[in-house]
């Protein structure tokens, strides 16, 4: 089978020419070939395998490509890469690999193209196209990758027990590809993942999360998330999520299965956001329900303060999984903490003060919070679903009206701490915090307007109550 169309580009002519000068065989492998066959799409990163030195071939190709980026060489892995005309080119020598039981870092030695194809994770990634002049465009498919592409199957070139035990990250990749491409993992392969699931623990959290994040960004994340659970991998990654599984019954009263509810919420939110951290907030929004679940014979099942508990759990989860501990973690904590607040505002008699407090607490993330709240409506009763969404829309409208009037979002104190100290001739101390907090509370409660004049007047009144003598007049400010 000839695939000259896939490599009809100047890049491949130059690589072919360089390989001829070094008397080396060279092939395009991996994702570039897979995606061309699957989607007729030419990726902007190309992996070349050569029988010989990948570094020497890269150097020769690099010298022929004017305007290329600096050549990066990784001697330990026998690879080299650079970017030319927005395309990333990577070169590696064909190799065979062997592994020790406690590490996914292989012992590597030179090998043939077939050796290199055997070490690949899946048959659909083991396809190769020859680039040498004598066989330019020839497809090499020793493991039936073309058939698996047509039948939408994820299968390993070797025994799956060998493939997954050697490099357990491939179990995550199998599930990620199945979720991304809407493929099915071949049954023997899936059973092998179940058998080897515990070995995921030898893989770094960073690499596991790289695959997990890609699953989270698929069109329907529940496909990959459920496969992770079915395969027994989720309990090693997010045991807190697995703890939400199951329905208990007490005195004839049950609660919903919060695990499957969570997967549905993540699916619901995904068409409305590409923000990975908002999707994480959806994944973790009910995470506090397992530790807070109680049965009260008077009111049934309760999950009191699960949002507060869940937001505390976010910190530990992000830290354990080596996820970003800065703004991303704080954002997810915040959304989880506030996830039930809008529901309480659906009441027609809700006060402006309650609306102002939500605006103050959510700030610039108020729209994201409502995106999650709407995704959290998973009832199959169409009338209920319509009513909930209508109520949320009404709350959103009320919030807009309050915001236009009171400007609470991204609240900035109308009076600074320096001004308070200067007015009363005092240094830093608890009085500053008391006055600033009281002004904020008065604004949120609607006692004074969110403006400087009202805040200054209120500050002087507070000063009297605290027995502070002004050193400046009202007109001096």
C-alpha positions, -999 to 999 in steps of 0.1 A, spaced: 0 0 0 14 34 -11 8 65 9 27 91 -11 0 117 -5 7 116 33 44 126 27 39 149 -2 59 178 13 93 193 11 101 181 46 101 145 35 121 151 4 148 167 25 147 139 51 149 113 22 179 131 7 197 133 41 191 96 48 205 87 14 237 106 22 241 87 54 229 54 39 202 50 65 166 38 62 141 62 76 103 60 83 75 83 95 57 66 125 31 71 151 4 98 153 12 115 120 5 82 101 -25 73 123 -42 107 120 -36 109 82 -53 75 77 -80 83 102 -89 119 93 -69 127 62 -51 152 85 -14 161 85 -2 168 120 22 196 128 46 172 146 63 144 128 82 114 143 109 98 122 125 64 130 158 55 113 178 23 113 210 39 126 217 71 145 186 94 149 209 122 162 232 121 131 202 121 108 187 150 126 219 170 124 221 163 86 184 173 81 188 204 103 217 216 82 195 216 51 166 235 66 172 272 66 154 291 94 150 260 116 150 264 153 180 253 174 186 215 174 179 199 207 198 166 213 190 141 240 219 116 239 206 95 267 175 86 246 192 88 212 168 115 200 170 150 185 144 175 175 138 209 161 110 231 146 109 241 110 80 262 94 57 255 124 63 218 123 81 199 150 104 172 137 117 145 160 143 118 150 151 86 169 171 55 161 151 23 158 155 4 191 144 -26 211 135 -22 248 134 -43 279 121 -33 313 126 -41 350 96 -48 371 98 -16 393 104 10 366 89 21 333 124 33 322 136 8 296 170 -7 289 175 3 252 196 -11 225 197 -7 187 172 -26 167 153 -30 134 122 -11 123 101 -41 134 117 -41 168 108 -5 171 72 -11 159 69 -39 185 77 -16 214 49 8 204 19 10 226 -9 2 200 -12 -12 166 -27 20 153 5 38 165 28 12 151 21 21 114 51 34 94 56 50 60 89 46 43 107 78 32 137 65 13 137 71 -24 135 34 -34 103 28 -13 90 63 -8 54 62 5 53 24 12 32 16 43 45 -10 67 18 -25 89 31 -58 106 5 -59 133 -28 -51 115 -30 -14 125 -50 -6 93 -77 -31 102 -79 -19 138 -83 17 125 -112 6 103 -128 -14 131 -121 13 157 -102 -10 180 -74 -3 205 -50 -33 206 -14 -38 215 12 -52 191 26 -76 216 8 -95 244 -11 -68 264 4 -82 296 39 -74 283 29 -40 269 11 -28 300 34 -43 326 65 -29 308 50 6 307 19 10 328 13 45 315 1 28 283 -31 17 303 -40 54 306 -31 60 270 -54 31 259 -83 47 277 -74 82 265 -74 71 229 -106 51 233 -122 83 247 -107 107 222 -113 86 191 -145 68 201 -127 34 198 -132 2 218 -104 -14 238 -100 -50 226 -113 -74 253 -80 -92 261 -63 -58 263 -89 -44 287 -87 -75 309 -49 -70 310 -54 -34 322 -76 -47 350 -49 -73 359 -21 -47 358 -40 -17 372 -19 -15 404 13 -10 384 0 26 376 15 35 409 51 33 396 43 60 370 49 96 381 18 116 390 28 142 364 26 117 335 -6 101 349 -22 136 351 -11 145 316 -32 116 303 -60 123 327 -62 159 316 -66 148 280 -94 125 290 -110 155 309 -109 176 277 -126 150 255 -161 158 241 -177 134 266 -153 129 295 -175 103 312 -165 77 286 -128 78 297 -137 84 334 -160 53 335 -133 32 317 -108 43 343 -132 31 370 -142 -1 352 -105 -10 347 -97 -4 384 -74 25 377 -95 53 392 -91 40 428 -54 46 424 -59 81 409 -89 96 426 -102 73 454 -122 102 467 -143 100 435 -147 62 438 -160 67 473 -191 84 459 -202 52 443 -233 33 454 -268 38 467 -276 31 504 -311 25 517 -322 32 553 -358 28 564 -369 28 527 -351 60 519 -323 61 493 -299 87 479 -287 90 443 -254 75 432 -232 105 434 -204 90 413 -226 86 382 -243 119 389 -208 135 389 -199 119 355 -231 133 341 -224 168 354 -189 167 338 -205 157 305 -232 184 308 -206 211 314 -182 201 287 -200 215 256 -202 249 274 -165 253 285 -130 245 274 -117 256 308 -101 225 322 -103 238 357 -141 244 355 -144 208 343 -123 198 374 -147 218 395 -175 198 380 -157 166 387 -150 175 424 -182 195 432 -197 167 452 -164 152 465 -173 161 501 -205 140 500 -188 107 510 -173 119 542 -204 140 552 -231 114 544 -254 108 573 -289 94 578 -314 113 600 -346 94 606 -365 127 606 -353 142 573 -335 113 555 -300 114 540 -280 145 546 -247 158 533 -243 189 556 -214 212 547 -202 189 519 -192 220 498 -170 232 527 -155 198 532 -151 193 495 -132 226 490 -108 215 517 -103 182 500 -94 200 467 -61 212 482 -51 176 493 -61 162 459 -42 188 439 -11 184 460 -11 146 458 -17 146 420 10 173 415 -16 196 399 -10 234 400 -12 247 435 -17 283 427 -46 301 410 -59 269 394 -63 251 427 -78 282 444 -103 286 415 -115 250 418 -117 253 456 -138 285 452 -162 270 427 -167 238 448 -173 259 479 -199 280 462 -215 252 441 -248 251 461 -251 288 469 -271 298 438 -297 271 446 -306 288 478 -312 320 459 -340 306 438 -366 317 463 -386 346 450 -382 364 484 -344 363 482 -328 395 495 -305 418 476 -281 414 505 -278 376 497 -273 384 460 -246 410 468 -228 384 490 -228 358 463 -214 384 438 -188 394 463 -177 358 470 -178 347 434 -163 378 418 -152 374 382 -161 337 384 -199 342 388 -206 331 352 -186 299 356 -204 291 389 -238 293 371 -224 272 342 -217 245 368 -251 250 385 -269 244 353 -248 214 344 -257 200 379 -293 197 368 -294 160 360 -330 151 367 -347 132 338 -380 148 346 -384 174 318 -408 196 338 -384 198 368 -354 204 345 -373 233 328 -383 248 361 -347 246 376 -332 262 345 -358 289 344 -352 297 381 -314 299 376 -320 323 347 -342 345 370 -314 345 396 -289 354 370 -311 383 359 -314 395 395 -277 394 400 -271 415 369 -295 441 382 -278 442 416 -244 443 400 -254 472 377 -267 491 407 -241 482 434 -210 473 415 -201 444 439 -182 422 415 -144 426 419 -152 446 450 -125 472 460 -128 489 494 -139 525 489 -116 535 518 -80 522 522 -62 511 553 -37 539 549 -66 565 548 -80 551 580 -46 553 598 -41 589 585 -76 600 595 -73 588 630 -36 592 635 -31 555 644 -6 528 633 -13 494 620 -36 475 644 -69 456 648 -89 488 645 -80 491 608 -94 456 601 -125 462 621 -133 494 602 -126 480 567 -147 449 575 -176 469 589 -176 491 558 -177 460 535 -205 444 556 -225 476 555 -222 478 517 -231 441 513 -261 445 536 -273 476 517 -269 499 547 -247 522 527 -240 526 490 -209 512 474 -193 547 469 -165 567 486 -187 594 501 -210 570 519 -180 549 531 -161 579 544 -192 591 564 -196 556 578 -159 554 587 -162 586 609 -192 570 627 -173 538 633 -144 559 646 -166 574 673 -178 540 684 -142 528 687 -133 560 707 -109 572 679 -103 609 676 -101 621 640 -68 640 631 -83 650 598 -115 667 589 -141 651 566 -132 679 541 -95 670 541 -102 636 525 
